[in-house]
Amino acid sequence: MTHPADRCAGHGLRRSGRSPRGPERSGQTSRHFPRRRVSQTLSPNKDRPTDTRKSARPHGNRRPTARPDGRKTDRGDDARDEGRRERPRAEGIAGLEVRRLAVEILGRVLSGRRTLDEELDETTGSEDLRALDARDRGLLRAILASAFRHRGRIEACLKRLLDKPVPEKSGLVSAILHVGATQILHLEVPDRAAVSLAVTLAEADQRSYRYKGMVNAVLRRMSKEREELLAGTAEPWRDAPVWLFANWQRAFGEEAANAIAAMHRFEPNLDITVKADVDGWAERLGARRLGPSTLRLPHGAGRVDQLAGYDEGAWWIQDAAASIPARLLGDVCGLTVADLCAAPGGKTAQLAAAGAKVTAMDISERRLRRLSENLARLGLEAEIVTGDLLTSSPGKRFDAILLDAPCSATGTIRRHPEVAWTRTQADVADLAARQGELLARAAGWLKPGGTVVYCTCSLEPQEGEAVVAAFLAENSGFTRQPIEAGETGLDGLEGAITPDGDLLTLPSLLGHDPAEQGGLDGFFAARLRRVAAEPVAS
């Protein structure tokens, strides 16, 4: 599963994980906040300034002020003071709108309502997103991608600076801290701007206002102790949820699990599949050739739709690993091939370019529109069908089938870092059950002697090996066709073939050093052949 990702000069992460330092937008000014004593939210010690005033308030103290009638009131009380407080506005404060959107989108994505790509796409994103200029959209993308890519490490750093967790009823404080910390720890944004704008956001939120002093203190201290905090949280496992890293440990061992997590910390290169003249396009784009039709572009290549060859349909975006399953069907020229769960269409394009008579099916009409647009740009043709595989009937059988089943997508975390934090172990179990149903249904559409390739962009054995093993145990009319490393079209994947003859790529393959343009998505694929016409068990 691969998705186009726009890149804007000046806001892409370096391979070190920190973007090139530069000023905020031209003409930006920063609000300067006076130094405040650190509230009791922070543990007092010799390194931390403390407030010596006693108070039962957990997150800050304010001196009572006299009312006109002589009685005293605590100005920290939101309920009594809210109506009289002047809220700061985004207008005129450079950079504030980007941070406000980052806080909002962070919350929406973590809630599971939308993917990060959907939030940042100009066609599916909000009106506020579309109102940003290209530079600010690039900064917003960099903040959010880094916030998810390094979420575990950021949480660990914040925990070291906080005495106790931020209260649940504190409004946007957690998200504001996370966005501010992302900039300080992982982006080359001026620290003073990151702190100032975070405090302004806290001031603007009714429930967060009383914690603005804490936000200021925590982020100021983080700025001063950045190197120490990063050094103390350097272990790769920190940037994966506990359950997910434990899965990888059991499946691949400690060393491989750490290598996977380490690769997820780096922004991946952009891979493309070229229709023809691969070497010529490699030279024009300054790209590295990885396989018979795959090129890997250098970091900072520019916006996808502005690259040479895009408008004329010379290539499409597709991770190197995602290009392998279609190759496993062999020579498909003239064959009828069903690409099931086809959107966004990279594999459909591969099959059509190879001369197959392709039927592309997906349940999402919106995603199929994108697929159709991509095929039109590429000058390729396929029959496009909107439907649910479990309830639809094709009215014919196919020579070959490619089933890229919906999955947890944990193999794509390097490209979609929010996946690690929006999936659960229960999701994996539910998806595995559905994948078994989809494979059984798809297999029934295959001609005797035909081949089906089942694949997922997941690293979880439940969604790969276990699904295939269960299918073969119930369907004696199918046999596994072992895959050989040479069929992948990529060098260095000898270790990606399992003892059963299936394909399993790990993000840490193709070189462990991201500086050497290594890495690829995690993908599982198994090739099965129908040797009998007997009914398929479902």
N, C-alpha and C positions, 0 to 999 in steps of 0.2 A: 504494500500500500504506500503510495507516494503522493505527495501533494505539492503543487507549485508553492514556492515561498519567495516572495519579493525580498530583495536585499537593497538597502539604501547605503550609499557610500557614507562612511563616517559613523555608522551605527552598528556594523556587524561586529561580533565578538572576534577578538584575536584568538589565535590558537592557544595563547596563554590563558584564555578564559576571561580576559579583560579588554574592553574596547579601547581604541585609540583615544587618548585624552584630548579633549577640546573644549572650548567654551560652550556655554549654552547658546541658544539662538542669538543671532546678531542683535545687539541692543538690549540683551537681557540684563536685568538687575536683580539682586538678591536682597531679600529682607534680612536685616541683621537683628538678631534677638539678643538681648543682654544675657550675660551668664546668670543662670539661676542655680540655686542650691539644689542638689539632687534629692528627690523625694525619697521617702522610706521604701519605695518600691525597689530601690537598689540597696544591696547589702553594704552597710558602711564598713569601710576598712581603710587602711592607710593610703590606698591609692584613690579612694573615692571621696569627694567632698560630701559632707553630710549636713543635714538640717538638724540642729540641736533642739529645736522646739518640739515639745511633746504633743502628739496628736493621735487620736484613734483612727484618723483617716489613712487608708492604706496607700494612697497614691498622691499624696501632696498635701501641703498645708497652706492656708491663707490667713492673713491677719484679719480678725474681725474688724469691720468698719462701722462707724456710728451712723445711724439713720437720723433724719431731721428730728424725729421725736425723742431722740436720745437713746433709743434701744440699739443694741448691737445686732448685726447680721453677718453671717458667713457668706462671703461673695462666691465661695466655691459651690454653693448649693444651686444646681442647675434649675430645679423646679421654680425657685423664687427669682432667679436672676435672668432666666432665659429670655423673657420678654423684653428686657432692656438692653440685651447685648447686641452690639453691631457686628454682624457677620462679615468676614472678608469675602470679596468676590473674585472670581477667576479673571474677569476682565482687567487687563492692564498689568497682571502679574505674569511675566514671561515664564513659560514652562509649567505653570500650575495646571492647565487643562490636560496636559499629557499625563501628569501624575494622578490627577483625579480620575481619568479614564483607566489608568493602570490599576488603581485601587478597585474600581467598580468591576472591571473585567476579571481581575484576579478572583473576586468573590463569586462571580457568575460561573466561571469555568470550574472552580473547586466544588461548586454545588452540583456539577454534572449536567447543568442545563444546556450548555453549549461547549463546543470545542474551541480551542484557541484559534485555529484557522478560521472558523466561522465568525468569531468575534473580530478578527483582524482583516477579513476579506472586505474589499470595498463594496461588493454587491450584497453581502449578507450582514455586514457590520452596521453599527448604529449611525444615525445622522451626525452625531458628534464626532465619530471617527472620520467620516467623509469630509467634515469641515476642516480637519487638520491638513496642513501642507505635507508634502512628501517627506521633508526632513523630520517633522514631528511624528509622522507615522512610523518612520524608521526608528526613532528613539523609543516610541511606545512599544514597538515589536521587540526591540533589544531588551527593554526593561522586563517585559513579561516573559520572554523566552528564558532570560537569565534567572528570573524569579522562580520559575518551575524547574529549570535545569539544576539549580543549586539549592532547592528548597530545604532539603534536609540539613545541609551545612548552615544555611542562614538561620534556621530554627535553633540549631545548636549554639550558634554565636549569640543569638538573642537570649537564649536561656542562661548563658553565662553572665549576662548583664542584668538580668531580672531576678528579683528575690523570689517571685512566685508568678504563675501564669497570669496573663492579662485577663481580667474578669470577662465573662461571656457577655455581659450587658454593657460593654464599653464601646459599643458602636463599631466604628471602622478602625479602631486603634491597631488591632493585629495586622490588618491589611496595610495600613499606613506604615507601620514599622517594617513590614516585610518589603514593601516597595522602596522605602528609604534605605534599608540595609542592603538591598540588591545593588543599588547605585554605588554605595560606599564600598562594598566588598568586591563587586564583580564588574562594574562599569567605570569607564573613565569620565564620569560626571564630576564636576567640582563638588567636594564634600559639603562645602558651605551651602551650596544650592540645594543639595539633597536634604540636608537637615532643615533649612529654612522653609522649603516648600512642604515638607512633611508636617511641620508645626502648623503652618497655615491651613493645611487640610484638616488637621485635628481641631483647629479653632472653628472651622466652618461646619463641623458636624455636631449636632446637639448633644449626642451621648458621648462624643469623644472629647469635647471641649475641656472637661475637668482633668484630662490626662495629657494635655499639651505639654506641660512641664516635664512629665515623664518621657514623652516622645523626644523632646529636645535633649534631655540628659542622656538617654540611652544612645541616641544616634551620635551625639557629640563624643561620647566615650568610645563608641565603636570606631569613629574616625581616627581617634588618637591611638587605639590599640588594634588597628586593622591587621597588621602583619602578625601580631601575636595570636589573634583570634583565628586567622586562617591557618597558621601553623598548627594550632591545637585541634583543628577539625579537618585535617588533610585526608583522613581515611576515605577511600572511595565509597565504602558501604553507607556512609552517612547520607548520600544523595539518592538512596532507594528506600522505600518503605520496608519495615522489618519483615513483613510477610513475603514480599517479593524477593528480597535478597536471600531469604531462607530457601525459597523455591529454587533459586539459581544454585545455591550451595549444594542442595540435595541432588540436583540434576547434573551439574557440571563440575562440582568441586570448588573448594575455597579459592584457589588461584584464578580459575576461569571466571568465577562470580565477581571477584574484585576487578578483573580486566574488563568485564562487561560494564560494571558501574563506572570505572574510570573513563571508558570511552564515551559514556553518556554525558560527561562533563564538558565536552567540546562540541562546538557547532560543527556539523558535518559539511562536507563539500557538496556541491550540487552535481548530480549525475544526470546525464541525458542519453537517450537512445537515438542514434542517427539512422536515417533511412538509407543513405548511400554516401560514398566518398568519405569514409570515416577518417582516414588520415588527413584529407584536405580540411575537414572541419576541425580536427584537432589542432592543426596549425593556425587556422583562422581564429579560433577561440582561445588559443594558448592552453589547451586541455591535455590531459594525460589519457591515453587509450588504455582501457581495462579489459576489453574483450572484443568480440567480432563486431559489435555495434555500439558499445558503451564507452562514453567519454566522461571523465571527471574534471570539472572546471575548478580553477583555483579560487580561493576565498576572495571576496571582493570583486567578483566578475561583473556585478551590476544587476540591475533589474532584469528579470527573466524576459519580459516582453520587449525589452530594448536590445537584447543580444542579437548578433548577426544570425540569420537563419530562422528566427522565430516566426516572423511574418510570412515568410515563404514556405513554412511547413517542412523545414529540413530535418527537424528533430522534435522530440517531446521529452518532458521530464520523467525520469524513472530511475529509482535507485538501482545500483548494480545487482543487488540480491533479488529485487523484484523482477528483474529481466530474465531470471533463470527458469522459472516454472514453464513459461511458454516454449522455451528451447527443448524442454524434456519431452515434448510431444513429437519431436523429430521433424521430418519433412512433411509439412501440412499443405503444400501447394495442391489446390484442387479438391481438398477434403472439406467436408462439412464439419465445422467446429463450433461448439457452444462455449461461450465465455460466460460463466454464471457468477452472479454477484460482481458484475463487470466494472462498475464505476470505480474510479474516475476514467479508466479506459486505456491505461498504458499497455496492458496485455492484449486488449482488443486491437490496438494499433499494431503491435508486434505480429499478431496472427494475420491481420489483413495485409500488412506489408509483405508477409511471407507467401501470400497467394491463397490463403484459406478463404472459404466461404463462411463468414463468421456470423453467428447469431449472438448478440450481446444482450444479456438479460440482467435487470437489477430491479429491486423493489422501489427504489427512490426515483421518482420522476424528475425531481430537481437535479439530482446527480447525473441522470441520463442526459439531461439537456447539456450539461457541461461536457459529457462524453461526446455527444453529437457535434458540439462546437469544435472540440479538439480534432475529431475525425475530419471535419470540413476544412479546418486549417491545414491539416496534413495531406489533404487530397486522397483520403482513404474511405472505403465504403464497408458498411456492415449493416445487417438487419438489427434494429434496435427494438427491444421488447420490454415493456414495463410490466412486472408481475412478481408474485411471490413464488419462489421455487417450490415450496411445499404444497401449494394448491394449484399451480398452473400445469398445463399439459402442452407440450410443443407440437403435437400432431405428427411428429416424425422422430426418427432416431439419428444419432450423429456418429460420425467416424471417430471423433475425439471430443473430449470435454475437459475444460479447465475450470475447476471450482476453487476460487479464492474465497474461502468461507469467512463470514464475519467473525471477528475474534477480539481478544483483549488488546491486541496491537502492541504488546510489550516489546516486540522486536523493533518497533519504530520510535522508541523513546528518544533516541538521539535527534530525530527530526521533529518529534512531537512530545516534548518533555512533560507536558501536563498529564500524559497517559499514566505515568507512574503514580500520580496522586489522585487520579479520578477512577481507578479500578480497584476492585477488592477480590479477595480469594473467592467469595461467593459468586462474583461475576464470572470468574474463570470456569467454575463448575456449571453454571447456567449455560454459558456459551458452548462448552464442550458437549452438553446434551443436545443442543440445537445443531451443532456441527455434525454429529452423528446422523441426525435426521436428514440434513441437507445432502450428505454424501450418499446415503441410501437412496434418496429420491433422484439425485443426479445420475447415479449408476444405472437406474432403470431406463434412462434416456439413451443409453449407449448401445450401438450395434454389437453383435457378437464379433469378437476379434478386435474390438475397439479399445482405446486407451483413455483412461481418466487420470488426470493429475490433480490430486487434492493438496492444497497449500493454505498456509496461514502465515501472517506476519507476527507470530507469537513465539515467545521463548518457552512457553509453559508446556511440559510434556502431556498434560491432560488434553490440550487442544491439538496435539500432533500425533505422536506415536500411539497414544491410548485410543484415539478415535479410529485410526486405521486398524489397529489390532482388533478392536471390537467389531469393526465392519467385516474383516476377513474371517473372523471366527463364526460369523453368522451367514456368510455368503461364499459357499464353496465354488461358485462359478467364476470367482475372480482370483487372480494370483498377483503377487507383487512382482514388478519388474525392477530389479535393482538398478540404481543410478550409479554411474561412474563419474569420477571427478572431471574427466575430460569433456563430459557433456555439458558442463555448466558454462563453458565459454570463458571462464575466468581462471587465471593462474593463482596458485596458492590456496586452493580450496580442497586439497587432499584430505585435510582434517575435518571437512564438513560432511563427509559421508559416514552415516551411522553403521553399526554392525549389521543392521537389517537391510542396508542398501537404500535408505532414505537420505534426503538432503536436510541438513540443519546448519545454517550459517549463524555465526555469532557476531555481534557488533565488533568484537576485538580481532576478527580475522582480517586479512589483507594488510597486516602490519599493526603492531600495537601502538605505534607512535603517530598521533594525529598530525604532527608536524610533517610527517612523510606521506600525508594524504591517505592514511589507512582507515580501515573501518568500513562497515556496510550494515544494512539493516539485518535484524535477525529474522530468518525465514525457515519454515519447515515445508518440505514437499515430499510426497510419496507418489509413485507411479504404479497404477494398477491396470491389469489387462483383463477384459471379459473373455473368458474361454468357453463359456456355455450360455445358452439362451434361456436358462431357467430363471424364474422370477427372483427379484431382489428382495431380501428381507428388509422390512422397515419397522 
